[in-house]
């Protein structure tokens, strides 16, 4: 696979993006990462996809990775969705006349699910792994109240996301890599926390509006995002397919079941073509 980097400007922000080109591209996958992380953590995912002739275009979200801006903050939810549009445009320029798929994990999963329902698009399909539709724990009423208040008076104020890093994977080496990654942070503003809780609930309630094929993947032992929220979304939609991985943790692509999970994605992508 051939790796290239690029930048684009949007909303007074310089974004970082990268692509992995397959030898014989039959379709392109636009990838949106999760909260606190960055797109370079998906290089092994890109290798699996490019080995199967799916090229990949990825980017670092507002406040993440090598994209400029305050860590853990975005200007608003619409801007997050529009940043995805910009990367889809880039993918179409890099790989003209090729089908485009959208793939998001966790927070990125929420974004691609909402994108698929709210936006006009010509996507061939959507993949969402452990999508942030429903938290696996209930935030305290006080924290929710403070978060909503801050969203109105100080939306860029960030706090710790309180993530238990041991919950990302059953593979201890992956947990160590996560902890030692200098681009990973634990900052989060109300525009990522409160808004994504709200838009996750909205997506579940409006799943019947989904018109594009969607593949949902979630581990049953995910203690960060509740797989039952993903299950409810799938049950509410005629166009969503769900696969649950028994005992799987939050980052399925970095978990003990990653080979099976990545092959499932390749098989689903091929089936859509």
C-alpha positions as a Python dict, from the first residue, in 0.01 Angstrom:
ca = {
    (1, 'X'): (0, 0, 0),
    (2, 'X'): (109, 357, -71),
    (3, 'X'): (82, 603, 217),
    (4, 'X'): (37, 979, 167),
    (5, 'X'): (-42, 1271, 398),
    (6, 'X'): (-249, 1581, 329),
    (7, 'X'): (-396, 1885, 501),
    (8, 'X'): (-713, 2082, 449),
    (9, 'X'): (-854, 2398, 603),
    (10, 'X'): (-1204, 2412, 744),
    (11, 'X'): (-1369, 2626, 1013),
    (12, 'X'): (-1045, 2819, 1073),
    (13, 'X'): (-872, 2490, 1150),
    (14, 'X'): (-591, 2310, 967),
    (15, 'X'): (-686, 1942, 955),
    (16, 'X'): (-447, 1651, 919),
    (17, 'X'): (-539, 1369, 685),
    (18, 'X'): (-375, 1063, 535),
    (19, 'X'): (-448, 796, 277),
    (20, 'X'): (-343, 440, 213),
    (21, 'X'): (-380, 340, -152),
    (22, 'X'): (-441, -20, -255),
    (23, 'X'): (-268, -168, -557),
    (24, 'X'): (-599, -211, -745),
    (25, 'X'): (-858, 9, -578),
    (26, 'X'): (-1214, -116, -615),
    (27, 'X'): (-1363, 117, -352),
    (28, 'X'): (-1250, 369, -92),
    (29, 'X'): (-1322, 373, 282),
    (30, 'X'): (-1332, 708, 468),
    (31, 'X'): (-1238, 648, 830),
    (32, 'X'): (-1335, 850, 1140),
    (33, 'X'): (-1155, 766, 1465),
    (34, 'X'): (-1279, 773, 1825),
    (35, 'X'): (-1258, 1010, 2121),
    (36, 'X'): (-913, 1114, 2241),
    (37, 'X'): (-723, 917, 1976),
    (38, 'X'): (-615, 973, 1614),
    (39, 'X'): (-619, 824, 1265),
    (40, 'X'): (-265, 678, 1272),
    (41, 'X'): (-384, 412, 1519),
    (42, 'X'): (-571, 254, 1226),
    (43, 'X'): (-271, 170, 1008),
    (44, 'X'): (-323, -205, 1063),
    (45, 'X'): (-691, -162, 972),
    (46, 'X'): (-583, 18, 654),
    (47, 'X'): (-341, -265, 573),
    (48, 'X'): (-617, -523, 600),
    (49, 'X'): (-842, -315, 376),
    (50, 'X'): (-575, -230, 117),
    (51, 'X'): (-468, -596, 103),
    (52, 'X'): (-825, -655, -14),
    (53, 'X'): (-814, -363, -263),
    (54, 'X'): (-1004, -110, -53),
    (55, 'X'): (-814, 217, -29),
    (56, 'X'): (-850, 421, 289),
    (57, 'X'): (-871, 796, 355),
    (58, 'X'): (-862, 907, 719),
    (59, 'X'): (-832, 1228, 918),
    (60, 'X'): (-788, 1359, 1272),
    (61, 'X'): (-1104, 1516, 1416),
    (62, 'X'): (-1132, 1865, 1564),
    (63, 'X'): (-912, 1876, 1876),
    (64, 'X'): (-737, 1545, 1804),
    (65, 'X'): (-409, 1405, 1674),
    (66, 'X'): (-221, 1630, 1434),
    (67, 'X'): (-521, 1853, 1359),
    (68, 'X'): (-484, 2201, 1504),
    (69, 'X'): (-702, 2340, 1782),
    (70, 'X'): (-780, 2294, 2149),
    (71, 'X'): (-755, 1930, 2254),
    (72, 'X'): (-1091, 1761, 2302),
    (73, 'X'): (-1306, 2042, 2166),
    (74, 'X'): (-1510, 2105, 1851),
    (75, 'X'): (-1699, 2422, 1752),
    (76, 'X'): (-2036, 2245, 1706),
    (77, 'X'): (-2185, 1916, 1592),
    (78, 'X'): (-2269, 2043, 1244),
    (79, 'X'): (-1902, 2135, 1193),
    (80, 'X'): (-1803, 1780, 1289),
    (81, 'X'): (-2039, 1640, 1025),
    (82, 'X'): (-1919, 1890, 765),
    (83, 'X'): (-1556, 1794, 831),
    (84, 'X'): (-1655, 1441, 728),
    (85, 'X'): (-1803, 1585, 405),
    (86, 'X'): (-1466, 1750, 334),
    (87, 'X'): (-1284, 1418, 368),
    (88, 'X'): (-1538, 1241, 149),
    (89, 'X'): (-1473, 1510, -115),
    (90, 'X'): (-1100, 1445, -82),
    (91, 'X'): (-1155, 1070, -120),
    (92, 'X'): (-1354, 1126, -440),
    (93, 'X'): (-1071, 1340, -581),
    (94, 'X'): (-807, 1082, -491),
    (95, 'X'): (-1013, 788, -620),
    (96, 'X'): (-1256, 922, -882),
    (97, 'X'): (-1553, 711, -984),
    (98, 'X'): (-1493, 460, -704),
    (99, 'X'): (-1768, 369, -454),
    (100, 'X'): (-1722, 539, -116),
    (101, 'X'): (-1788, 380, 223),
    (102, 'X'): (-1784, 554, 561),
    (103, 'X'): (-1632, 381, 865),
    (104, 'X'): (-1641, 525, 1218),
    (105, 'X'): (-1539, 398, 1559),
    (106, 'X'): (-1694, 503, 1894),
    (107, 'X'): (-1729, 883, 1879),
    (108, 'X'): (-1651, 855, 1509),
    (109, 'X'): (-1920, 587, 1496),
    (110, 'X'): (-2175, 832, 1633),
    (111, 'X'): (-2062, 1085, 1371),
    (112, 'X'): (-2096, 847, 1073),
    (113, 'X'): (-2432, 712, 1196),
    (114, 'X'): (-2570, 1064, 1231),
    (115, 'X'): (-2410, 1167, 902),
    (116, 'X'): (-2582, 881, 720),
    (117, 'X'): (-2925, 988, 850),
    (118, 'X'): (-2897, 1368, 851),
    (119, 'X'): (-2697, 1439, 533),
    (120, 'X'): (-2760, 1401, 161),
    (121, 'X'): (-2494, 1167, 24),
    (122, 'X'): (-2415, 895, -229),
    (123, 'X'): (-2234, 661, 5),
    (124, 'X'): (-2230, 292, -81),
    (125, 'X'): (-2247, 189, 284),
    (126, 'X'): (-2157, 274, 644),
    (127, 'X'): (-1961, 77, 904),
    (128, 'X'): (-1983, 170, 1272),
    (129, 'X'): (-1781, -11, 1539),
    (130, 'X'): (-1879, 35, 1906),
    (131, 'X'): (-2067, 352, 1806),
    (132, 'X'): (-2118, 613, 2079),
    (133, 'X'): (-2498, 591, 2085),
    (134, 'X'): (-2547, 503, 2453),
    (135, 'X'): (-2293, 512, 2734),
    (136, 'X'): (-2240, 189, 2924),
    (137, 'X'): (-2247, 385, 3251),
    (138, 'X'): (-2479, 656, 3373),
    (139, 'X'): (-2313, 995, 3433),
    (140, 'X'): (-2415, 1155, 3760),
    (141, 'X'): (-2703, 1403, 3746),
    (142, 'X'): (-2468, 1673, 3878),
    (143, 'X'): (-2213, 1612, 3600),
    (144, 'X'): (-2484, 1624, 3335),
    (145, 'X'): (-2625, 1946, 3481),
    (146, 'X'): (-2281, 2110, 3495),
    (147, 'X'): (-2199, 1988, 3143),
    (148, 'X'): (-2519, 2132, 2998),
    (149, 'X'): (-2461, 2460, 3181),
    (150, 'X'): (-2104, 2480, 3053),
    (151, 'X'): (-2223, 2408, 2700),
    (152, 'X'): (-2418, 2733, 2716),
    (153, 'X'): (-2168, 2957, 2897),
    (154, 'X'): (-1824, 2801, 2834),
    (155, 'X'): (-1852, 2535, 2561),
    (156, 'X'): (-1475, 2515, 2505),
    (157, 'X'): (-1393, 2433, 2867),
    (158, 'X'): (-1245, 2083, 2878),
    (159, 'X'): (-1235, 1825, 3155),
    (160, 'X'): (-1098, 1473, 3187),
    (161, 'X'): (-1301, 1207, 3006),
    (162, 'X'): (-1254, 958, 3293),
    (163, 'X'): (-1185, 674, 3049),
    (164, 'X'): (-1063, 349, 3201),
    (165, 'X'): (-790, 261, 2953),
    (166, 'X'): (-802, -104, 3057),
    (167, 'X'): (-1150, -119, 2904),
    (168, 'X'): (-1033, -61, 2547),
    (169, 'X'): (-894, -411, 2488),
    (170, 'X'): (-835, -753, 2645),
    (171, 'X'): (-487, -738, 2487),
    (172, 'X'): (-261, -582, 2752),
    (173, 'X'): (-2, -485, 2489),
    (174, 'X'): (-264, -272, 2313),
    (175, 'X'): (-346, -102, 2644),
    (176, 'X'): (24, -24, 2695),
    (177, 'X'): (53, 121, 2344),
    (178, 'X'): (-250, 338, 2410),
    (179, 'X'): (-105, 468, 2737),
    (180, 'X'): (232, 547, 2577),
    (181, 'X'): (96, 721, 2267),
    (182, 'X'): (187, 1092, 2290),
    (183, 'X'): (-96, 1195, 2055),
    (184, 'X'): (-366, 1044, 2275),
    (185, 'X'): (-532, 1275, 2529),
    (186, 'X'): (-809, 1256, 2788),
    (187, 'X'): (-961, 1601, 2730),
    (188, 'X'): (-1327, 1651, 2645),
    (189, 'X'): (-1552, 1956, 2616),
    (190, 'X'): (-1935, 1962, 2641),
    (191, 'X'): (-1949, 1981, 2260),
    (192, 'X'): (-1810, 1628, 2252),
    (193, 'X'): (-1966, 1487, 2569),
    (194, 'X'): (-2315, 1633, 2612),
    (195, 'X'): (-2379, 1678, 2240),
    (196, 'X'): (-2273, 1326, 2152),
    (197, 'X'): (-2493, 1180, 2426),
    (198, 'X'): (-2787, 1375, 2281),
    (199, 'X'): (-2714, 1288, 1917),
    (200, 'X'): (-2666, 922, 2008),
    (201, 'X'): (-3014, 914, 2159),
    (202, 'X'): (-3151, 1098, 1854),
    (203, 'X'): (-2991, 846, 1617),
    (204, 'X'): (-3148, 549, 1797),
    (205, 'X'): (-3490, 714, 1785),
    (206, 'X'): (-3451, 800, 1415),
    (207, 'X'): (-3289, 480, 1292),
    (208, 'X'): (-3590, 412, 1069),
    (209, 'X'): (-3475, 707, 852),
    (210, 'X'): (-3158, 521, 750),
    (211, 'X'): (-3166, 458, 373),
    (212, 'X'): (-2811, 327, 322),
    (213, 'X'): (-2681, -21, 415),
    (214, 'X'): (-2503, -11, 752),
    (215, 'X'): (-2288, -269, 931),
    (216, 'X'): (-2276, -234, 1310),
    (217, 'X'): (-2015, -420, 1517),
    (218, 'X'): (-2000, -423, 1897),
    (219, 'X'): (-1852, -627, 2181),
    (220, 'X'): (-2082, -754, 2454),
    (221, 'X'): (-1826, -673, 2726),
    (222, 'X'): (-1779, -309, 2620),
    (223, 'X'): (-1788, -113, 2948),
    (224, 'X'): (-1750, 224, 2775),
    (225, 'X'): (-2032, 220, 2518),
    (226, 'X'): (-2338, 3, 2573),
    (227, 'X'): (-2387, -254, 2297),
    (228, 'X'): (-2760, -254, 2377),
    (229, 'X'): (-2786, 98, 2234),
    (230, 'X'): (-2633, -29, 1910),
    (231, 'X'): (-2868, -329, 1922),
    (232, 'X'): (-3168, -99, 1965),
    (233, 'X'): (-3057, 111, 1665),
    (234, 'X'): (-3029, -204, 1453),
    (235, 'X'): (-3372, -322, 1564),
    (236, 'X'): (-3520, 17, 1469),
    (237, 'X'): (-3378, 8, 1116),
    (238, 'X'): (-3449, -210, 814),
    (239, 'X'): (-3111, -125, 661),
    (240, 'X'): (-2875, -202, 950),
    (241, 'X'): (-2697, -534, 1011),
    (242, 'X'): (-2553, -603, 1356),
    (243, 'X'): (-2279, -842, 1465),
    (244, 'X'): (-2203, -883, 1835),
    (245, 'X'): (-1869, -1023, 1956),
    (246, 'X'): (-1915, -1217, 2277),
    (247, 'X'): (-1677, -1083, 2543),
    (248, 'X'): (-1539, -819, 2308),
    (249, 'X'): (-1407, -495, 2459),
    (250, 'X'): (-1443, -142, 2320),
    (251, 'X'): (-1173, -137, 2048),
    (252, 'X'): (-1264, -450, 1855),
    (253, 'X'): (-996, -374, 1594),
    (254, 'X'): (-737, -391, 1874),
    (255, 'X'): (-902, -670, 2075),
    (256, 'X'): (-846, -1046, 2079),
    (257, 'X'): (-1113, -1086, 1809),
    (258, 'X'): (-957, -833, 1571),
    (259, 'X'): (-874, -1080, 1291),
    (260, 'X'): (-1231, -1211, 1281),
    (261, 'X'): (-1375, -860, 1308),
    (262, 'X'): (-1161, -712, 1028),
    (263, 'X'): (-1241, -1005, 802),
    (264, 'X'): (-1611, -952, 875),
    (265, 'X'): (-1574, -592, 756),
    (266, 'X'): (-1398, -699, 437),
    (267, 'X'): (-1666, -962, 369),
    (268, 'X'): (-1944, -706, 424),
    (269, 'X'): (-1775, -449, 198),
    (270, 'X'): (-1739, -710, -77),
    (271, 'X'): (-2103, -807, -39),
    (272, 'X'): (-2210, -444, -97),
    (273, 'X'): (-2015, -438, -425),
}
